[in-house]
Amino acid sequence: MTEFIQQLINGLSLGAIYALIALGYTMVYGILRFINFAHGDVYMVGAYMGFYLAPSIMRGFGQKSIASGIVILVAAMAICAALGIVIERLVYRPLRNRPKLTVLITAIGVSLFLENAGQYVFGPDPKAFPDIINDHAIEGLGDLTVTVSQVLVLAVTVALLLLLTWIVKKTKLGMAMRALSFNPVAASLMGINNDVVIAFTFGLGSALAAAAGILFAISYPSIDPLMGILPGLKAFVAAVLGGIGNIPGAALGGVLIGLVETLVVGYSDTIHIPSTYRDAVAFAILILILLFKPTGLLGAADREKV
Amino acid sequence: MNLVKTLFACLSLGSAALAQDAVKVGEFASMTGATATFGVSSHNGTTLAVEEINAGGGLLGKKINLVTEDDQSKAGQPATIVRKLISEDKVIAILGEIASSKSLEAAPIAQQNHVPMISPGSTNQKVTEVGDYIFRVCFIDPFQGAVMAKFAISRGWKRIAVLTDAKQDYSRGLADAFRKYFTAHGGAIVKDQSYSSGDKDFRAELTSVKAGHPDAVFVPGYYTEVGLIARQARQLGIKAPLLGGDGWDSEDLVQVGGEALEGDFFSNHFSTQDKSPAVQTFLAKYRDRFHTEADAMSALGYDSAMVLADAVKRARSMDGALVRDALAATKDYPGVTGRITIDDKRNATKPAVVLTIKDGKFQFVESIAP
């Protein structure tokens, strides 16, 4: 029983990371109807920003202190938000009125560009991420292990989920985002500056990716320029599973995939599925759900976005 | 018209003469990507050997031109690269790789074209079974797996959990040999789990391992994952030591794993603490040339080029078949990683060392003979 509960904890914490990456994916899709395949690579850049900033920030704000953790997180989010806005300005904006497919393929191009530029600039071999927080197992839980980083990931995911919902539903900018997603032409006729809103959406999405990158690097302290590919893909699946464009759906999809993967690995002997098939099982579930509910778990059929 | 022809003839003769002053040896290595430190280390070792051979007059009077190609640690790349080395560069021999999966991709191509290939560090048995042109200067997985099983038994560990990298032929080979030797000598495998290289979360596998209450955990993977596995194992409260193979040999292992690796053990080709003059001279030369410390992969890269040069000298020819025969006859060649004798399966037989990690450094524990 302890083993089972431990596996649930493992699955939840892994799922929270997928959820965190999926939030950015799904938000950009919800507003712009565009899958930003470079999202996973912005997440990688976020982790590297943390890697390069951590030593000087920790000198100023204390080794392994909460304060330096927050400063690193915010700094990396700010840099990646700027990166996202620059990418949008240079690459996606000139293509805005072209067919969707053009933009989609360009996004794959941006993704490959960031991966290869990352190998060139950061170096291709994996780097050890510094210990920003004192990541140890929390005492007093008997045989169960919950680490500080796991709690942190879960807390940040929930906080960002709420913050994002608030921005989109309650703020003026969020209203502009929603208006834009319904009809860009009508939105601009109502006095909304589409360029600003789209740039903001990209900036916000990239900041979320950076937050996910830093938290991932804290939990799994080995980073490399290709680290964004697989988690990016899983997060995309999580977003689709939950209903792409739906923010709580992305979180639900992420947690589900994390749980399924963990349980397949943990009980591979009992269910007679080799543990290395965990991705296959996760993706098979995706196919099944999409067969019966094409809009995803929480996706509404009536094209309501976000 | 005739003049032009003569001119062309002269030109082509000239370039042919120029080409004959150098001889090309091909090398493919993972200079970038997940196992980049292996590729860089073995390449440095190979480069050092080639420079020494050239300084000493080259191969049969010709300078070696080492053509190195990067396979980016990616499956699929070695085949393309080795085809290019053979058909375009016309190399006389091929050196590479460390990772067995990569060597296994390249070996059939070298074999078909009758170009001798020497792998510096691929320990999977199947590599040299591809054909009679494929050699290696390291020991093989069954031996390495058995060494760690022997070591575990000598420490009195009876219950072992195995955690294999299912994507790597190397890891599976080591795990098979370990299981076979360990269970044949009275030990029990209490858990058998696997992961895929590239994974970062191993908590599910490790939770299952922990439930088996092992005395030690055998993790014959590569350093990139092992560092993370060690950290997560300690966080989950697994106190049993981790055991591994030469795939652990990288500075990056301790960078990622840190304190979690203290007191763990792995088998390797040589120890930098070996006081023999051959090892110490090599280490000093390497330090001078590259301003960094040599590891086992650098020593193996160095040995692979030296064994090739030795064979060419004995064959007195660059011809593929003759070099092959000479390589097969290599006996007691004094390499940096020990005396190298090529057996009838084209594997090197030599002892392995067991190292432990103490204060973030690799410490020599004992040497285990074949």
Interface residues (C-beta under 8 A of the other chain):
Chain A: E3 Q6 Q7 N10 G11 S13 L14 Q119 P124 D125 P126 K127 A128 D135 H136 A137 D143 T145 T147 F216 Y220 P221 S222 D224 L226 M227 L230 E261 T262 L263 V265 G266 Y267 S268 P274 S275 T276
Chain B: M31 T32 G33 A34 A36 T37 Q72 A166 K167 Q193 S194 Y195 S196 G198 K200 D201 R203 A204 E205 T207 S208 K210 A211 T224 G227 L228 R231 Q235 L236 G237 D252 Q255 V256 G258
